[in-house]
Amino acid sequence: MAIRTIVRYPDPRLQQVAAPVERVDDSVRVLVGDMAQTMYEAPGIGLAATQIDVHLRIIVIDLSEKRDALQVFINPEILSAGGDLTVHEEGCLSVPGVFENVERPGAITVRALNERGEAFTIEAEGLLAVCLQHEIDHLNGRVFVHHLSRLKQSRIRAKLAKQERDAA
């Protein structure tokens, strides 16, 4: 397993739509391991392959406090979204240091494959629903800041540019 470099907003690679995984094989499982290690090291609770410049439809999520409950979603597809719209503060490993409220459906049903290539369906609500929608957005070329006003987006870009200058 290896820690990968996380692509930072507003890098145009984050706008690329990820391709479906054709076959779940050892190379995919190695990628999943790298993604998990990268997410834990960052630290974060979710990571899409797009964020490490691999444009395949793969997501890893771990919402546990002990960081021992990794969930893998390959070719995830939202089958339904419902419930009341909820607002959660979201952050993103590709947008470090930025947290904003985003409104999303409170409950979703997702179909995906696990790391063994087995199909499953999950009904999610709360933080898991938010994370899944956030990460699936990445696979579709969207970052959570795209849900915000143009003014907030430009302020975020300016803040990140300042972070880059200060780090140099």
LORO-13354 format. One line per 4 residues: number of its first residue (from 1); for each residue x, y, z of N, C-alpha, C, O. Coordinates in Angstrom, 3 decimals. Layout:
BEGIN
NUM> X:Y:Z:X:Y:Z:X:Y:Z:X:Y:Z ~ ...
% end
This chain:
BEGIN
1> 0.837:-1.182:0.000:0.000:0.000:0.000:0.882:1.245:0.000:1.983:1.253:0.549 ~ 0.368:2.285:-0.625:1.127:3.523:-0.734:0.205:4.716:-0.510:-0.983:4.681:-0.830 ~ 0.782:5.754:0.043:0.029:6.995:0.197:0.151:7.770:-1.108:1.250:7.999:-1.613 ~ -0.991:8.166:-1.638:-1.036:8.893:-2.903:-1.187:10.393:-2.642:-1.612:10.804:-1.563
5> -0.840:11.191:-3.626:-1.005:12.641:-3.554:-2.456:12.997:-3.843:-3.043:12.518:-4.813 ~ -3.022:13.837:-2.997:-4.405:14.272:-3.168:-4.428:15.530:-4.031:-3.730:16.502:-3.742 ~ -5.225:15.504:-5.080:-5.385:16.629:-5.995:-6.197:17.710:-5.281:-7.206:17.421:-4.636 ~ -5.740:18.959:-5.407:-6.391:20.068:-4.704:-7.233:20.922:-5.635:-6.842:21.204:-6.768
9> -8.380:21.324:-5.148:-9.255:22.277:-5.827:-8.498:23.586:-5.983:-7.796:23.982:-5.053 ~ -8.604:24.274:-7.107:-9.495:24.079:-8.256:-8.871:23.329:-9.430:-9.207:23.618:-10.579 ~ -7.990:22.391:-9.184:-7.343:21.619:-10.248:-8.409:21.040:-11.188:-9.352:20.400:-10.721 ~ -8.274:21.253:-12.503:-9.284:20.769:-13.448:-9.446:19.249:-13.478:-10.462:18.747:-13.958
13> -8.452:18.508:-12.968:-8.588:17.045:-12.937:-9.752:16.616:-12.042:-10.301:15.528:-12.212 ~ -10.125:17.468:-11.093:-11.265:17.146:-10.213:-12.598:17.237:-10.951:-13.620:16.784:-10.435 ~ -12.601:17.813:-12.145:-13.832:17.938:-12.925:-14.017:16.798:-13.921:-15.024:16.737:-14.627 ~ -13.047:15.903:-13.974:-13.137:14.774:-14.901:-14.108:13.732:-14.362:-14.066:13.395:-13.179
17> -14.973:13.225:-15.218:-15.917:12.184:-14.828:-15.196:10.838:-14.846:-14.520:10.492:-15.815 ~ -15.352:10.097:-13.770:-14.667:8.805:-13.628:-15.356:7.724:-14.453:-16.576:7.723:-14.612 ~ -14.549:6.809:-14.971:-15.051:5.696:-15.779:-15.422:4.516:-14.872:-14.834:4.341:-13.805 ~ -16.391:3.718:-15.299:-16.735:2.524:-14.507:-15.567:1.544:-14.455:-14.769:1.456:-15.388
21> -15.485:0.818:-13.358:-14.504:-0.256:-13.214:-15.044:-1.444:-14.004:-16.154:-1.913:-13.751 ~ -14.260:-1.923:-14.955:-14.707:-3.019:-15.815:-14.661:-4.366:-15.093:-15.548:-5.204:-15.254 ~ -13.592:-4.557:-14.282:-13.410:-5.827:-13.582:-12.743:-5.568:-12.246:-11.737:-4.862:-12.177 ~ -13.290:-6.131:-11.196:-12.667:-5.992:-9.875:-11.614:-7.086:-9.750:-11.932:-8.263:-9.579
25> -10.346:-6.668:-9.839:-9.229:-7.616:-9.779:-8.211:-7.128:-8.759:-8.475:-6.189:-8.008 ~ -7.054:-7.764:-8.736:-6.034:-7.407:-7.753:-5.566:-5.959:-7.898:-5.258:-5.311:-6.898 ~ -5.509:-5.445:-9.121:-5.065:-4.056:-9.305:-6.066:-3.089:-8.665:-5.670:-2.060:-8.117 ~ -7.333:-3.411:-8.733:-8.363:-2.585:-8.098:-8.234:-2.684:-6.575:-8.351:-1.683:-5.868
29> -7.995:-3.890:-6.083:-7.844:-4.071:-4.633:-6.606:-3.327:-4.101:-6.647:-2.784:-2.998 ~ -5.517:-3.297:-4.867:-4.333:-2.533:-4.472:-4.684:-1.040:-4.429:-4.307:-0.332:-3.496 ~ -5.404:-0.577:-5.442:-5.832:0.823:-5.481:-6.703:1.149:-4.261:-6.524:2.193:-3.634 ~ -7.636:0.266:-3.928:-8.486:0.463:-2.750:-7.628:0.575:-1.482:-7.886:1.426:-0.631
33> -6.623:-0.275:-1.361:-5.720:-0.208:-0.210:-4.966:1.109:-0.154:-4.829:1.709:0.913 ~ -4.474:1.561:-1.312:-3.784:2.854:-1.374:-4.731:3.990:-0.996:-4.349:4.914:-0.278 ~ -5.960:3.914:-1.480:-6.942:4.956:-1.171:-7.236:4.989:0.328:-7.304:6.061:0.929 ~ -7.408:3.816:0.925:-7.695:3.756:2.364:-6.531:4.351:3.154:-6.738:5.165:4.053
37> -5.311:3.944:2.818:-4.139:4.446:3.534:-4.015:5.965:3.366:-3.696:6.671:4.323 ~ -4.264:6.464:2.162:-4.210:7.903:1.890:-5.264:8.640:2.705:-4.984:9.686:3.291 ~ -6.477:8.094:2.742:-7.566:8.719:3.494:-7.242:8.765:4.987:-7.422:9.800:5.628 ~ -6.770:7.656:5.539:-6.458:7.608:6.967:-5.319:8.563:7.311:-5.359:9.228:8.347
41> -4.315:8.635:6.459:-3.155:9.479:6.712:-3.511:10.962:6.651:-2.899:11.771:7.348 ~ -4.489:11.327:5.828:-4.771:12.740:5.537:-5.095:13.625:6.752:-4.523:14.715:6.781 ~ -5.892:13.328:7.717:-6.875:12.261:7.861:-8.240:12.715:7.327:-8.581:13.897:7.364 ~ -9.004:11.741:6.831:-10.342:12.026:6.336:-11.263:10.871:6.608:-10.851:9.846:7.153
45> -12.532:11.038:6.223:-13.527:9.973:6.414:-14.017:9.407:5.089:-14.772:8.435:5.071 ~ -13.595:10.006:3.981:-13.988:9.505:2.675:-13.010:9.973:1.613:-12.384:11.024:1.747 ~ -12.887:9.182:0.559:-11.999:9.538:-0.547:-12.505:8.871:-1.815:-12.846:7.688:-1.822 ~ -12.548:9.653:-2.887:-12.887:9.128:-4.210:-11.603:8.997:-5.020:-10.678:9.791:-4.853
49> -11.546:8.005:-5.887:-10.340:7.784:-6.693:-9.965:9.033:-7.494:-8.782:9.289:-7.719 ~ -10.955:9.806:-7.921:-10.699:11.041:-8.657:-9.763:11.963:-7.885:-8.961:12.679:-8.484 ~ -9.863:11.945:-6.561:-9.062:12.846:-5.737:-7.574:12.495:-5.738:-6.739:13.306:-5.338 ~ -7.250:11.289:-6.184:-5.833:10.918:-6.303:-5.453:10.747:-7.781:-4.492:10.059:-8.124
53> -6.239:11.395:-8.632:-5.981:11.425:-10.080:-6.066:10.048:-10.724:-5.338:9.747:-11.671 ~ -6.955:9.223:-10.205:-7.290:7.945:-10.834:-8.778:8.044:-11.160:-9.613:8.123:-10.259 ~ -9.097:8.041:-12.419:-10.464:8.355:-12.820:-11.295:7.098:-13.056:-11.783:6.819:-14.151 ~ -11.421:6.354:-11.950:-12.264:5.160:-11.889:-13.293:5.366:-10.786:-13.041:6.085:-9.820
57> -14.460:4.729:-10.933:-15.572:4.929:-10.003:-15.380:4.068:-8.746:-15.989:3.009:-8.596 ~ -14.516:4.558:-7.853:-14.218:3.864:-6.602:-14.229:4.889:-5.466:-13.689:5.988:-5.587 ~ -14.866:4.489:-4.357:-14.951:5.324:-3.155:-14.581:4.460:-1.959:-14.922:3.279:-1.905 ~ -13.878:5.061:-0.996:-13.675:4.436:0.309:-14.195:5.401:1.373:-14.029:6.616:1.266
61> -14.826:4.835:2.397:-15.387:5.622:3.503:-15.147:4.851:4.793:-15.268:3.626:4.833 ~ -14.807:5.587:5.845:-14.745:4.994:7.186:-15.195:6.052:8.189:-14.484:7.023:8.447 ~ -16.372:5.852:8.745:-16.952:6.802:9.693:-16.697:6.405:11.142:-17.143:7.093:12.060 ~ -15.985:5.300:11.355:-15.779:4.810:12.716:-14.738:5.650:13.455:-13.824:6.205:12.845
65> -14.890:5.735:14.772:-13.914:6.473:15.573:-12.573:5.760:15.617:-11.529:6.410:15.671 ~ -12.587:4.421:15.594:-11.345:3.641:15.673:-10.671:3.470:14.312:-9.568:2.932:14.229 ~ -11.340:3.934:13.232:-10.795:3.823:11.879:-10.598:2.360:11.484:-9.584:1.977:10.901 ~ -11.618:1.552:11.828:-11.512:0.119:11.562:-12.757:-0.445:10.867:-13.036:-1.641:10.953
69> -13.496:0.423:10.181:-14.727:-0.027:9.524:-14.775:0.501:8.084:-15.714:1.194:7.693 ~ -13.758:0.163:7.317:-13.661:0.632:5.938:-14.812:0.090:5.102:-15.108:-1.105:5.126 ~ -15.454:0.987:4.363:-16.487:0.600:3.406:-15.979:0.953:2.013:-15.456:2.045:1.791 ~ -16.136:0.031:1.089:-15.666:0.207:-0.280:-16.874:0.181:-1.211:-17.732:-0.696:-1.116
73> -16.924:1.153:-2.108:-18.015:1.260:-3.077:-17.398:1.386:-4.466:-16.788:2.404:-4.793 ~ -17.560:0.356:-5.271:-17.051:0.359:-6.643:-18.247:0.496:-7.577:-19.234:-0.226:-7.439 ~ -18.158:1.420:-8.524:-19.253:1.755:-9.433:-20.536:2.106:-8.670:-21.607:1.599:-9.002 ~ -20.437:2.971:-7.651:-21.640:3.309:-6.883:-22.645:4.079:-7.726:-22.285:4.907:-8.564
77> -23.904:3.782:-7.480:-24.991:4.424:-8.209:-26.106:4.737:-7.213:-26.561:3.857:-6.483 ~ -26.534:5.982:-7.190:-27.649:6.365:-6.330:-28.935:5.923:-7.017:-29.272:6.407:-8.098 ~ -29.653:4.994:-6.376:-30.907:4.491:-6.933:-32.072:5.395:-6.569:-32.989:5.591:-7.366 ~ -32.033:5.947:-5.357:-33.081:6.865:-4.934:-32.530:7.810:-3.885:-31.621:7.469:-3.128
81> -33.096:8.999:-3.856:-32.737:10.009:-2.865:-34.033:10.603:-2.353:-34.889:11.022:-3.133 ~ -34.172:10.636:-1.037:-35.422:11.130:-0.493:-35.256:11.646:0.908:-34.168:12.017:1.348 ~ -36.377:11.653:1.592:-36.363:12.220:2.932:-36.269:13.724:2.843:-36.207:14.291:1.752 ~ -36.258:14.361:3.982:-36.124:15.814:4.005:-34.719:16.206:3.591:-33.763:15.461:3.809
85> -34.603:17.377:2.993:-33.285:17.917:2.715:-32.643:18.278:4.049:-33.289:18.855:4.924 ~ -31.381:17.936:4.193:-30.668:18.233:5.424:-29.427:19.065:5.100:-28.889:19.000:3.994 ~ -28.993:19.832:6.070:-27.805:20.656:5.906:-26.729:20.104:6.831:-26.943:19.948:8.033 ~ -25.575:19.813:6.254:-24.418:19.337:7.020:-23.223:20.187:6.647:-23.090:20.626:5.504
89> -22.354:20.416:7.621:-21.101:21.086:7.317:-20.181:20.062:6.662:-19.920:18.996:7.221 ~ -19.699:20.396:5.482:-18.832:19.494:4.747:-17.446:20.090:4.588:-17.273:21.303:4.469 ~ -16.482:19.214:4.591:-15.110:19.561:4.276:-14.633:18.555:3.245:-15.360:17.622:2.901 ~ -13.428:18.735:2.753:-12.950:17.862:1.687:-11.428:17.840:1.699:-10.785:18.877:1.860
93> -10.860:16.657:1.527:-9.403:16.538:1.482:-8.809:17.304:0.306:-7.639:17.685:0.342 ~ -9.604:17.532:-0.735:-9.135:18.297:-1.889:-9.305:19.804:-1.700:-8.824:20.595:-2.513 ~ -9.991:20.198:-0.626:-10.229:21.611:-0.331:-9.845:21.836:1.134:-10.706:22.127:1.964 ~ -8.552:21.701:1.452:-8.123:21.699:2.859:-8.442:22.997:3.586:-8.260:24.095:3.060
97> -8.925:22.831:4.821:-9.188:23.984:5.672:-10.476:24.711:5.396:-10.739:25.748:6.005 ~ -11.290:24.196:4.492:-12.552:24.856:4.139:-13.712:23.962:4.564:-13.757:22.777:4.234 ~ -14.645:24.553:5.299:-15.842:23.839:5.747:-17.035:24.734:5.493:-17.044:25.893:5.908 ~ -18.048:24.205:4.811:-19.246:24.973:4.481:-20.471:24.087:4.603:-20.387:22.867:4.456
101> -21.609:24.709:4.872:-22.872:23.985:4.942:-23.373:23.686:3.529:-23.392:24.558:2.661 ~ -23.780:22.429:3.322:-24.312:21.989:2.036:-25.633:21.271:2.296:-25.751:20.482:3.234 ~ -26.611:21.554:1.462:-27.928:20.921:1.586:-28.007:19.734:0.631:-27.721:19.853:-0.560 ~ -28.404:18.580:1.186:-28.522:17.355:0.385:-29.721:16.544:0.888:-30.203:16.774:1.997
105> -30.200:15.601:0.081:-31.238:14.689:0.570:-30.756:13.934:1.808:-29.587:13.556:1.895 ~ -31.651:13.718:2.755:-31.283:13.096:4.022:-31.170:11.591:3.980:-30.588:10.995:4.886 ~ -31.710:10.959:2.952:-31.660:9.493:2.852:-31.473:9.105:1.394:-32.092:9.684:0.501 ~ -30.613:8.117:1.163:-30.381:7.635:-0.201:-30.250:6.117:-0.195:-29.966:5.503:0.834
109> -30.461:5.533:-1.359:-30.204:4.116:-1.577:-29.150:4.026:-2.669:-29.289:4.616:-3.741 ~ -28.093:3.277:-2.378:-26.963:3.159:-3.301:-26.705:1.690:-3.617:-26.743:0.831:-2.736 ~ -26.442:1.426:-4.886:-26.016:0.096:-5.328:-24.561:0.211:-5.760:-24.174:1.180:-6.414 ~ -23.746:-0.794:-5.388:-22.320:-0.776:-5.734:-21.776:-2.197:-5.695:-22.498:-3.155:-5.421
113> -20.494:-2.303:-5.973:-19.759:-3.554:-5.812:-18.790:-3.367:-4.648:-18.312:-2.258:-4.408 ~ -18.500:-4.452:-3.926:-17.472:-4.388:-2.883:-16.122:-4.765:-3.495:-16.025:-4.979:-4.703 ~ -15.088:-4.847:-2.666:-13.736:-5.124:-3.181:-13.576:-6.545:-3.709:-12.557:-6.863:-4.323 ~ -14.563:-7.400:-3.480:-14.545:-8.759:-4.058:-15.378:-8.836:-5.351:-15.496:-9.897:-5.964
117> -15.947:-7.695:-5.746:-16.749:-7.653:-6.961:-18.187:-8.082:-6.757:-18.915:-8.302:-7.725 ~ -18.606:-8.202:-5.496:-19.970:-8.627:-5.180:-20.884:-7.404:-5.103:-20.544:-6.396:-4.482 ~ -22.040:-7.509:-5.740:-23.009:-6.411:-5.735:-23.714:-6.340:-4.387:-24.000:-7.361:-3.763 ~ -23.989:-5.113:-3.952:-24.776:-4.906:-2.737:-25.545:-3.599:-2.866:-25.211:-2.739:-3.681
121> -26.568:-3.470:-2.055:-27.363:-2.250:-1.981:-27.404:-1.820:-0.532:-27.539:-2.646:0.370 ~ -27.285:-0.514:-0.312:-27.296:0.020:1.047:-28.235:1.216:1.112:-28.258:2.060:0.217 ~ -29.009:1.267:2.193:-29.823:2.444:2.467:-29.073:3.261:3.502:-28.727:2.754:4.569 ~ -28.824:4.513:3.192:-28.006:5.350:4.066:-28.757:6.619:4.426:-29.521:7.171:3.634
125> -28.510:7.062:5.655:-29.016:8.361:6.074:-27.971:9.000:6.975:-26.972:8.372:7.324 ~ -28.203:10.240:7.345:-27.260:10.931:8.204:-25.919:11.126:7.524:-25.843:11.394:6.325 ~ -24.845:10.985:8.324:-23.494:11.255:7.825:-23.093:10.331:6.677:-22.415:10.767:5.746 ~ -23.502:9.058:6.728:-23.154:8.155:5.632:-23.795:8.616:4.320:-23.154:8.564:3.271
129> -25.043:9.061:4.370:-25.703:9.568:3.159:-24.978:10.793:2.618:-24.792:10.928:1.408 ~ -24.567:11.688:3.520:-23.833:12.882:3.106:-22.513:12.480:2.444:-22.180:12.963:1.362 ~ -21.763:11.589:3.105:-20.467:11.163:2.564:-20.606:10.500:1.202:-19.845:10.794:0.280 ~ -21.571:9.615:1.079:-21.759:8.946:-0.208:-22.068:9.960:-1.311:-21.495:9.889:-2.399
133> -22.964:10.894:-1.035:-23.305:11.891:-2.056:-22.093:12.767:-2.383:-21.847:13.085:-3.547 ~ -21.348:13.149:-1.363:-20.148:13.970:-1.546:-19.130:13.245:-2.435:-18.595:13.826:-3.379 ~ -18.869:11.975:-2.125:-17.862:11.223:-2.880:-18.352:10.875:-4.289:-17.567:10.897:-5.237 ~ -19.627:10.557:-4.434:-20.173:10.290:-5.775:-20.110:11.559:-6.618:-19.870:11.491:-7.824
137> -20.323:12.717:-5.991:-20.120:13.976:-6.723:-18.716:14.019:-7.322:-18.552:14.395:-8.483 ~ -17.697:13.637:-6.537:-16.321:13.622:-7.063:-16.226:12.758:-8.311:-15.595:13.150:-9.293 ~ -16.844:11.592:-8.280:-16.785:10.690:-9.430:-17.461:11.296:-10.658:-17.164:10.926:-11.794 ~ -18.377:12.238:-10.405:-19.091:12.906:-11.486:-18.477:14.256:-11.843:-19.077:15.046:-12.572
141> -17.264:14.517:-11.320:-16.557:15.735:-11.667:-16.988:16.970:-10.890:-16.763:18.096:-11.332 ~ -17.608:16.760:-9.729:-18.069:17.887:-8.911:-17.401:17.848:-7.543:-17.152:16.781:-6.982 ~ -17.120:19.032:-7.024:-16.580:19.191:-5.679:-17.668:19.874:-4.853:-18.496:20.592:-5.414 ~ -17.689:19.669:-3.544:-18.769:20.210:-2.731:-18.928:21.723:-2.875:-20.028:22.245:-2.695
145> -17.851:22.429:-3.196:-17.970:23.882:-3.356:-18.848:24.261:-4.541:-19.333:25.391:-4.607 ~ -19.062:23.340:-5.476:-19.964:23.620:-6.605:-21.412:23.759:-6.151:-22.248:24.259:-6.904 ~ -21.719:23.324:-4.933:-23.065:23.486:-4.370:-23.233:24.859:-3.716:-24.325:25.193:-3.257 ~ -22.171:25.650:-3.670:-22.187:26.953:-2.999:-22.349:28.073:-4.012:-22.243:27.854:-5.219
149> -22.607:29.276:-3.511:-22.755:30.440:-4.382:-21.426:30.752:-5.074:-20.360:30.338:-4.619 ~ -21.514:31.485:-6.173:-20.299:31.881:-6.904:-19.384:32.726:-6.008:-18.160:32.615:-6.083 ~ -19.980:33.562:-5.169:-19.186:34.396:-4.274:-18.378:33.521:-3.315:-17.183:33.747:-3.127 ~ -19.028:32.520:-2.707:-18.312:31.630:-1.791:-17.237:30.840:-2.532:-16.149:30.621:-2.000
153> -17.537:30.412:-3.760:-16.543:29.681:-4.541:-15.308:30.541:-4.795:-14.184:30.054:-4.672 ~ -15.498:31.802:-5.146:-14.348:32.662:-5.425:-13.570:32.947:-4.144:-12.344:33.053:-4.186 ~ -14.251:33.072:-3.013:-13.553:33.275:-1.737:-12.728:32.040:-1.374:-11.615:32.161:-0.863 ~ -13.269:30.870:-1.635:-12.546:29.627:-1.345:-11.312:29.522:-2.234:-10.234:29.164:-1.758
157> -11.460:29.833:-3.527:-10.298:29.805:-4.421:-9.219:30.770:-3.944:-8.033:30.444:-3.978 ~ -9.629:31.964:-3.496:-8.661:32.953:-3.000:-7.974:32.442:-1.727:-6.766:32.613:-1.563 ~ -8.735:31.823:-0.839:-8.158:31.296:0.407:-7.137:30.203:0.100:-6.060:30.171:0.695 ~ -7.476:29.311:-0.828:-6.554:28.227:-1.175:-5.309:28.760:-1.877:-4.211:28.246:-1.661
161> -5.467:29.778:-2.712:-4.314:30.375:-3.382:-3.380:31.000:-2.344:-2.159:30.904:-2.469 ~ -3.949:31.634:-1.328:-3.141:32.213:-0.253:-2.411:31.110:0.509:-1.238:31.262:0.850 ~ -3.100:30.003:0.777:-2.449:28.876:1.452:-1.256:28.385:0.637:-0.203:28.086:1.201 ~ -1.409:28.300:-0.679:-0.324:27.856:-1.558:0.859:28.812:-1.485:2.009:28.385:-1.381
165> 0.561:30.129:-1.542:1.632:31.132:-1.484:2.372:31.066:-0.150:3.600:31.129:-0.105 ~ 1.605:30.937:0.937:2.207:30.896:2.268:3.062:29.653:2.458:4.059:29.695:3.179 ~ 2.688:28.551:1.824:3.416:27.308:1.963:4.708:27.294:1.142:5.630:26.527:1.423 ~ 4.757:28.154:0.127:5.925:28.171:-0.776:7.139:28.811:-0.161:8.186:28.893:-0.803
% end
